[in-house]
Amino acid sequence: MAKQQAVLIIDDEEDILRLLKTVLKKEGVERIYTSTTVKEGIEQFQIHRPDLVLLDIMLPDGEGYEVCKKIREISNVPILFLSAKDEEVDKIVGFAIGGDDYITKPFSPKEVAYRVKAQLRRASFMREEPKEAVLQAGPFTLNEQTAVLTKNGKSIELKPKELGLMSHLMKHANHIISKESLCHHVWGEDFIGFDNTIMVHIRRLREKVEDNPSKPEHILTVKGLGYKFVTKED
């Protein structure tokens, strides 16, 4: 891992800040910034422009969701939520507004460090990977350099993980793609523990690209095998 990569931790529990700073430094992350409020977190992000954000949801002056929304207006860096809330609806909200991962408290510091390193590797890979100029599959056209997807000429706005999913699906149109493959190419991690994450992101993607998300015509679930992106009759 490049030592110049920076992480911003936004959490109002000093013990957690100290613990995460210690374990991340042991894993090679040299530049670590911290803040304890929504206001300070946004300011710290604008000043330091970190490569990844660890973000608590419950903060003294508001919710981490506010920080996430502000960051997503200007950046696609990975955002990992830290929260004592473990209800599915809380996780779905986190993913829906642009979060890349959701870690519930209490957590294993080693696991958090692993997830941080995996997200940083993935982000670095995405920056360095040469992009095909334009992908075309059925009614869809995806310009990977500008991150613009169109369906029958109409533009569809995608978030970073949705872009990664759509790109991988379009590159393997009319073929079954395993969840393991999607996890590896989009998240840069092993599949274990990512089943719900993938389902949430596929659901969000269907809501944007399907005429009727409850009866998808393009992103189909192949039970027990994964997904299939259909562009024509097979």
N, C-alpha and C positions, 0 to 999 in steps of 0.2 A: 504493500500500500504506500502510495506517495505521502511523504511526511508533510507536504505542504497543504494537504486537504484539511478543511476546517469544519468543525461541528459546533452548532449552537444548541445549547440545552436550555429550555424554558420550563422551569418548575419552581414552585414556591417552597419546596421542602429542602432545606439546606443539606440534610443527611443524604438525600438522593443525589443532589448535585455533586457532593464530594465523592460519593460512591461511584457514580458514572464517570466522573473525571478521572478517578484513579484507574478504573478498569480499562477505559478507552486509551489512556496514556500507555498502559502496559501493552495494549494491542497495536501501538504505533501511531495513534492519532495525536499529533503534537499541538495543533491549534484548536483549542477548545474554549468557547465563550459561553457565558451563562447569564441568565436573567430570571427574574422572579415574578414579573407582571406582564400583562398584555402590552401595555404601552412601551415598557422597556424592551420587551422581546422584539417588537416591530422595529424599534430604533436600532437595536443591536444587529438585526438582520440587514437593515439598510446600510449600516456602517461597514460591517465585516463581510457581507455577501458570502456566507458559509456554503459548503458543498452539501450539507445535510442538516436537518433540524429535528431534534427530539423535543416533543411538545406535549406538555401536560394539558389536560382539558380544563380542570378546575383551577382557576387562578384568582388571586385576590380581587382584581379589578375587572373580571369578565371571564370568558371562556376561550380556550385555545382555538376553538373553531374560528374565532374572529381573526386570530393571527394567521391561521391557515389560509383564510380567504384573502387577506391582504398580501400574503406571500405569493399566492397563485395569480395575483394580478400582474406580478412583475417577474416571476421566476418559476421554473419547473424542477427545482432541486427536490430530492426526496424528503418527505415529511413523515416521521414516525410518531404516532400518538402514544402517549403514556397516560393510562387512566385506571382509576379504581372501578370505573363503570365497565361491567362485562356483559351487559345486555346486548343482544344482536342488533337492536335498533340503534344503539350508540355507535357500534362498529360501522353499520351501514351509513350513518350520517357522516362519520369520519372519512370513509372512502368516497362518499358522494361529493364532498366538497374539495376533494383533491388529495387526501391522505394516501400514502403508499403502504403503510403498515400500521397495525394497532396492537399494542402490547399492554396487557392488563397487569395492574399491581395486585399483590406483590409479584415481582419478577426476578428472574435470575440475571444478575449483572453480566455474566458470561454470555447468556443468550442475547441480551440487548447488544453487547459488543459484536457478536456474530452477525446479527441482523444489520447493524450499522455498517460493518465491513462489506457485507454482501451488497447493500444498497449503493455504497460508494463505488464498489467494483462495477456494478451495473451502470451507474451514471457515467463513470469514466469510459466504459466500453461503448456506450451510446454516443458519447462525444467523438470517439476516435473511429468508430465503425463507418466505413464509406457507405454512403447511401445511394440507392438507385434513385434516379431523378424522379421517375413516375411509375407507379404500379397501376395496372388496370385489370379489373376482374368484374365481369358482368356490367351492371350499371354504375359501378364504383370506380373512381379515379383517386389515387392517393399520391400526393406530392410529399415525399418524406423530408425533403429539405425545408419546405415551408410549413410542413405539418398540416396541410389542407386536404380534407377529404370532401369529395363531391359525389352525390348520387343523382344521376340523370341531370348533371350540371348544377345541382343545388348544393351549396356549401353546408357542411356539417362540422361543428366545432368539437374537437376531441381533446381530452386531457392526456397527459403523457403516457399513462399506462394503457389507456384506450387506444392511443396511437400505436403503441407496441403490439397490442393484441390484434388490431386491424391489419397491421403490416404483415404479421406472421400468418394470419388467416388468409390474406389475399395471396401471399407467396405460395401457399399450399392449397389453393382453391380446388374444390371437388375431391379433396383427400381428407381422411380422418386424421385429426391432430390430437394427440394425447394431452391430458392435463400436465403431465410431466414435461412435455415439450414446451408447452406454453409457459410454464413456470420457469423453466431454464432460460428461455429466450427473452421473456419479458421482465422477470424479476431477478434472473441470474442466480437462482437458488434451487436447492433440492425441493421436490414436491411436498415432502412430509410437512403437514401443518398448514398447507396453503389451499386446501380444497375450498373452504368457505370464501377465502379471498378471491380466488379465481371466479367462483360462481357470482359473487357480488359484482365484479368488474364486467363479466359477460352480460349480466342483467342490465347494467348501465349502458353498455355498448349497444345492446339490442334496442333499448329505448331510444337511441339516437339514429340507428340505421334501418330499423324495421318499420314497415307501415303499421303493423300490428304486433307489438313486442310479445304479446301473450300467444301469438301464433306465428312464430318466426318463419320466414321463407329463405333466409340466407344463412344465419348462424344457427345451425341445428345441433341439438344434443344427441350424441350417439351413446345410448345407455351402456355403461360399463367400459367404454372405450375413450370417450372424450368429446370433441366437437368436430363438425364438418361445415366448412364455408361453401355454400352452394351458389353457383352462378348460372347454372343451366340444368336441364334435366339430365340425370345420370342414368 
